[in-house]
Amino acid sequence: MADDLSVAPAPQAKTFRPWARPRRKKPLSLVPFLYQSWRDPLLIWSERHFTEPQLFGQGRFGAVMVVSNPAGVRHVLTDNAANYEKGRLQRIVLGPLLAEGLLLAEGTDWRRARRILAPLFTPARTAALTRRMAEVCAKRVAGWKLTRSQSWLEVDTQMSTLTFEILSATLFSDELEDDAADFEAALNRYLSIGARIDPLDVLGAPNWIPRVGRMLSGGSAQFFEARVASLVTGRREKLASGQAAPDDLLTALLSARDEEDDDRGGLSDREVAANILTFILAGHETTARALGWALHLLSRTPDIAARLQAEADGFDPASPDWAERLPWTRAVLEETMRLFPPAPTMARRALAPDVINGQPIPKGTAVVVSPWILHRHKLLWDEPEAFRPERFLPENRKSIDRYVYLPFSAGPRVCIGAAFALQEAMIALATILRQADIIETLGPGPVPTHQITLRSRVPMRLRLRARDRMTTVTVPV
Ligand code: HEM
């Protein structure tokens, strides 16, 4: 089966459409808007957002512009990116933990941090991590002890643990190895309680008025801070004692020198801590969600899963062209991130007046570019609600506009870990499908919910069993 992929016809089975919530016809009035923003920001979008190229409104809390046309998106994210800083709510929700990290930094601080960190994410450096990523995936899947009888897998937890382990192995030289469960518990708590959009934040109430969610999740923030401090102390001692320090993210952060700005020296302690947390949070939760949704979609499309299994049977992480040999695996992941973008919204604030596609934008306007909306927009996609990975096969992908498909954003603030994420997700999916048949997802259809990332409201469970003709991925040492 693996040999005839290039000539095999596309799957003929009926197209699968994942469960989608009916969209509201009219925009929300104030109180329901505050409630739904707190409950799940996906619920604030109405049908018009998915049919209009852009929507501008002057509300009680200032002007809001939702941009869903490629020219407008390009203007905001690339051509006039300097006029747009990260949105106020994102800063409020993530600021307590990540304020001085790469994700939230602005201006010269951001440029300096990006210059320092970019060398860790070059194509060559990412490619060099293939073997290590494959080892981690093989070990985790082996730990499931799959048999020919079917068994349930807690997908969300397993995928988070797997991507956390990959991050620890590749960027932190295994120094987070024993922390996966504690980080997961603290992160789940933070995302489900602390990171909710509090009505007081939307109303612009002063910060000294306590926000219940953030108070309840205070323990998570303390855990993150304490763990990061001990990581930094341990590595600083190693560096100071002259021991050979691993060539990883932690060392890069602690010994950073910006060649273009030598006078400022390295990163401050607060910048180092915020970046460690930024990379732990941004660098594993998103990829875990992409993998979880991909496995769910494959559980409903056995014909496509079989195609991935055929590719997976030939997966060899030692081969330099392993990625080109997995076109369907990559296409499934890309189509998954179209339907379920792990980062569903990017919010910006206009620093000065601007014009987007003919629409005047006052200073201070909240500008929203939402992959959730763009990726299901009726003017931009044929059958937007259908799961059709063929769209992303190499011969079709060229026709997708760069500013219509944005799981990793675009422009100067594009995700620094995009290639890393796609690589680890392809390796993980190939490792799983080489060994497992995915039988079904529990329940009628997971409900997507926006809690910083796009998660399933109820933890997803899949039924798996060992494949008949099971092969183990061998990783050369
Ligand atoms: C499927 C996985 C991932 C998705 C969908 C994703 C998505 C994104 C998006 C949309 C942004 C832009 C956010 C904005 O501008 O508001 C972003 C930024 C960022 N991502 Fe990712 N990401 C993923 C994986 C990763 C990984 C693996 C890492 C690190 C190892 C990472 C680190 C970052 C950082 C540090 C930023 C901030 C970059 C900057 O502003 O210069 N991400 N990501």
Residues whose N, C-alpha, C, O or C-beta is under 5 A from the ligand:
A	BS01	HEM	L102 L103 F279 A282 G283 T286 T287 A290 P342 A343 M346 L406 P407 F408 S409 P412 R413 V414 C415 I416 G417 F420 A421
